[in-house]
Amino acid sequence: MSKATLQRRPLVKKILDGADGDLLVIAGLGSSNWDITNAGDRPLNMPLWGAMGGTVPMGLGLALAQPTKRVLVITGDADLMMTLSALATVAAQQPDNLAICVLDNEKFGETGNQASHTSPRNNGPINSGAGADLAMIARGCGIADTGTVTEQADVAQLVNDLRTKKGPVFRLVKVMVEKLEFVMPPQDGAHLKDRFRQALLGQA
Ligand SMILES: Cc1ncc(C[n+]2csc(CCOP(=O)(O)OP(=O)(O)O)c2C)c(N)n1
């Protein structure tokens, strides 16, 4: 049984508090999509609606293309698990403006809370995880600044690190499983892309 006690919604609200035109946010499909929208929908939020595994590659590309902006990826453990290799590319590129925050509920939350790979191994054939430690994996890929947050007392430092610390920064945050209301961003991907580009680059 997970010992996670952190609640994702107030946490994400704190992370995004006062977000301005210098903060570009990419969120994974699933719960982190609703979390960033709950904190306040904004054109410089890019919530992915279906591209599972796309957040870190997209955040890396954006960070390299926009070196004067802070890029923050907020996503779930299963989204990251789809493209773990991207962490090694982040380490190879060393973007100093990229922060990655993984909200690890140890579940495929969006599809019904099946145990994900980060769930403890219970040796049963059904609904067993692997006990995968994504912070350790990020470190093993070559990202030096990694950490795991489980306590409320560490949240202020977490927010500071994600918003301002020299990247690449990787933080794994253990969050509890909760039944939360959907707070939906716009659902049209082309619209989301266009408004993001416009807010970032102005009218072409
Ligand atoms: C390629 C692909 N496989 C499976 C899905 C179905 N799917 C949607 S959300 C999700 C789980 C997401 O889990 P996680 O990233 O950990 O986010 P959580 O909602 O648990 O925070 C899955 C399996 C999908 N959208 N795309």
The ligand as an ORCA input file, in Angstrom:
! r2SCAN-3c Opt
* xyz 1 1
  C      -0.567      4.957    -26.319
  C      -1.660      4.980    -25.291
  N      -1.859      3.911    -24.493
  C      -2.832      3.927    -23.562
  C      -3.648      5.028    -23.451
  C      -4.777      5.010    -22.428
  N      -4.466      5.815    -21.282
  C      -4.922      7.081    -21.161
  S      -4.486      7.795    -19.734
  C      -3.662      6.414    -19.227
  C      -2.998      6.333    -17.879
  C      -2.207      7.548    -17.535
  O      -1.543      7.317    -16.334
  P      -0.541      8.370    -15.743
  O       0.266      8.988    -16.828
  O       0.190      7.741    -14.626
  O      -1.537      9.493    -15.237
  P      -2.568      9.498    -13.999
  O      -3.905      9.741    -14.621
  O      -2.454      8.227    -13.247
  O      -2.108     10.670    -13.191
  C      -3.753      5.397    -20.190
  C      -3.183      4.046    -20.055
  C      -3.411      6.113    -24.298
  N      -4.141      7.235    -24.226
  N      -2.421      6.077    -25.216
*
